[in-house]
């Protein structure tokens, strides 16, 4: 008989979060779905499922996060799978972005993820099991388009946090996976899931400016099917030996391999120089 899991999914009002919540409920699991507003709307969207608890919280507000986790524990008693999905994209040249825009991006995509993870881990440690699934991005493996570098840097951070966390919690029975979706037909390029910097410089018209135009045209035409990604996450949560890194989508897999190949090429080209930096030990005279 299948053991019923309890999922805690952030950013569940739309996109990947919503599809993962639907998929988890469809297999009979329990779901705590977090939203920043309109909790009743999500409850209705998910047909008032008795295995669903919708919690209103902002991941950047640590007090709200802790309160939301306590509500989840009070309702279901545990959390087996944490999906850190809440986040948004920022399209900007590095020079164009203001300090406030960049800090808000990191507050949500990085520090918000850490707020939720810290709040959930004590309960996973107590039961000596659990799976933390952090949503990264194909941009977390390497910059593929001008203007998404700063957003990608938050996903590089997610990948790094996941690696460090995995080493720390493995002896405690907790597993960690960073999934890196490619381009999927979600609301990422619309609404409040994606913003462009207020400041636009003509100097970047041929690079970031072209991506701004392309992004509006791409919305709704992305190759990935988010419902299929949700099924991958369901399979991942049921795996006895889940991967630490998992690119999802043909474009994500290709970007992972291309980024690794570029890095290897650079290292190889400069390897002799890199290896020449150790202290030179004095030769020991022989009798």
Secondary structure, 3 states (H helix, E strand, C coil): CCCCCEEEECCCCCHHHHHHHHHHHHCCCEEEEEECCCHHHHHHHCCCCCCEEEEECCCCCHHHHHHHHHHHHHHHCCCCEEEECCCCEEECCCCCCCHHHHHHHHHHHHHHHHHHHHHHHHHHHHHCCEEEEEECCHHHCCCCCCCCHHHHHHHHHHHHHHHHHHHHHHHHCEEEEEEEECCECCCCCCHHHEEECCCCCHHHCCCHHHHHHHHHHHCCCCCECHHHHHHHHHHHHCCCCCCCEEEECHHHHHHHHHHHHHHHHHHHHCHHHHHHHCCCCCCCCCC
